[in-house]
Amino acid sequence: MNRHLLLLALCQGLFLTNNVTFIAINGLVGLALAPVGWMATLPVTGYVVGGALSAPIVARVQAHLGRKRSFQIGLLVAAATAASCALAVSTRQFWLLVASTLAAGFYSANGQLYRFAGPELVAPAFKEKAISLVLAGGIIGAFTGPNLASATKGAFGVPFAGAYIALIGVALLSLAALSFIEFPPHRTPAPGASTGRPLSELARQPVFFVSVAAGALGYGVMNLLMAATPIAMQQCQHPFSSAALVLEWHVLGMFVPSFFTGHAIKRFGALPVMSTGALLYLVCVAVALSGVELMQFLGALLALGVGWNFLYTGATTLFTTAYLPEEKNKAQGAMDTCVFATMALTSFASGALVTTQGWTWLSLGSLVPISAVVLALVWLAAIQRTARAAAA
């Protein structure tokens, strides 16, 4: 553990501040500006679609310019798009808001790679702990994101315009922190140099497939329920301050466990930790179906956050065993493309489902992808048991 890793964890926290603020306000701003109600979460969808479209571009940028330059470009995009979002909400231009969040996806695609950059700053023996510690930086976002949205809600006389303007400062602060991080020297690939196995061959590995599926579907379900929560709570007559509180506890659940998730993965293995995460998703759905009072929203989203941490940290750690160093950019780009594509689908579906079918049916629908994750984990565990038996 070193200064550079701690600064990267700070950047992760500021990245999550941006994301949580977006989640807290974009659906509500969308609901106020959208031509029809089911379009309410299009600004949220725009952010993740932009991330999906940007993921392969970011992979190429990082391959040619290195981690640091790519992360810096992403933060400049974050500041510019936050300013554009503020203009959109001030002038009540719904489609400008959607376009701005779409462009902001480039920052999101960069920020998602902070977790992979962490292990490059420490000795190989600390890989699991480095991933976990970087993700733990998200605790900053748990506190600052919801509170930033609440504190700036009425600034400048336009609902939530102040939150977007505050995010410009968040991006610039992260840019300053990043300038002090020294990443390993970057070497631009020589023309014609080998980049390892083709992606199609990598994807045929069970460990590659299961880690990507678990990461993408786990993130997708979390996004489905989290993006819908502010709208669902407003439908149930809960004030925005209550929705901000629920999101705060949800994000704490997402990142506080990171202080020990790395230890758990090193001791018990990635699959048991991921299986515990999938079980917590089922707990989340059970609590969500039990009622729509504040404590039920809070309990469901807290279980969802902890479940996501176990599943996503485990999937990320498992995934690092599926590729060689020269294959990292295309492998990581492929994983994040799948994650963003799934998030895009679920963020759009969350708005459509919660405004037409309600919170109960939305929660029930999440059981389908959760079941798929459970089956994938069981399948990989069976393959690994067979391989160990054959080796013995």
C-alpha positions, 0 to 999 in steps of 0.5 A, a space after each residue: 500500500 503506497 501513496 500512489 494507490 491511496 491517491 488512485 482510491 481518492 480518484 475512485 471516490 471522486 468518480 463515484 461522487 460524480 456517478 452517485 450525483 448523476 444517479 440521484 438527480 438525472 432520473 428526477 431531472 429527466 422526469 421533469 423535462 422528458 416529453 413522456 414519463 417513460 423517458 425519465 431515465 434516458 439521461 441515466 441511460 445516456 451515461 452508460 451507453 456513452 460508457 459502452 461506446 467509449 470502452 473500446 476507444 478508451 482501451 485503444 487510448 490507454 494502449 497508445 497514450 498510457 493510463 495517466 494520459 487517458 485518465 486525464 482526458 477523461 476528467 477534462 471530458 467530465 468537467 466539460 460535460 458537467 457544464 453542458 448538463 448545467 446549461 441543459 437543465 437551466 434552459 430546459 433542453 431534455 435532449 441536450 441533457 441526454 447528449 451531455 450524459 452520453 458524452 460524459 460516458 467517456 469519463 465513465 469508461 476511464 473511471 471504470 479502469 481505476 480498479 485495474 490500474 490499482 494492481 499495477 501500483 503494488 507488488 503482485 502479492 497485493 493484487 487482490 487488496 489493491 483492487 479492493 482498496 481502490 474500490 473502497 475509495 467509493 466510500 467518499 462518493 457515498 457521503 459526498 454524492 447524495 449530500 452534494 445533490 441535496 445541498 445544491 438542489 436549489 442553487 442558482 434558482 434552477 433545480 439541480 443546476 448547482 449539482 452539475 456545476 459542483 461536479 465541475 469542481 469534483 472533476 478538477 479536484 480529481 485531475 489535481 490528485 491524478 497529477 501526483 500519481 506515478 504509473 509504471 512507465 508506458 511503452 507504446 506497442 511497436 507496429 506489428 507487435 504481438 498483443 497476445 491471443 485474439 479476443 475470441 480465444 480469450 472469451 472461450 475460457 470458462 473463467 473469462 465468460 463467467 467473470 464477465 457475465 457475473 460482473 455485467 449482470 451483477 452491475 446491471 441488476 444493481 443499476 436497474 434497482 438503484 436508478 429506479 429508486 429515486 423515482 420509486 420513492 417519489 411515487 411513494 411520496 417520500 421526500 428527496 432527502 429520504 432518497 438521498 439517505 437511501 442512496 448514501 447507505 446503498 453506496 456505503 454498502 457498495 464500498 465499505 466492505 472493500 476494506 476486507 473483501 480483498 482479504 476474503 478473496 485471498 483466503 476463501 477464493 473468488 467464487 465463494 465471495 461471488 456466491 455470497 454476493 449473489 445470495 445478498 441480491 436475493 435478500 435485496 429482492 425479498 426486502 424490496 417486495 416486503 413493502 415501500 416504507 423508508 426502512 424497506 427501501 434502505 434495507 433493500 438498497 443496503 443489501 444490494 450494495 454489499 452484494 454488488 461489492 462481493 460479486 463485482 470485486 470477486 469478478 474483477 479479481 477472477 477476471 485478472 487470471 484470464 489474460 496475459 499482461 500484453 492482452 490486458 487492454 483488449 480484455 479489460 475493454 471487452 469486459 467493460 463494454 459488456 458491463 456498460 451495455 448491460 447497464 445501458 439496457 437496465 437503466 433504460 428498462 428501470 425508467 420504463 418499468 418503474 413508471 409503467 409497472 411499478 417497484 414490485 414488478 421491477 424487483 421481481 424482474 431482477 430475479 431473472 439475471 440474478 438466477 443466470 449469475 447463480 447458474 454461471 457460478 455453479 457451472 464454473 465451480 463444477 468445472 474447477 472441481 473436475 479439473 482439480 480431481 483430474 490433476 490429483 
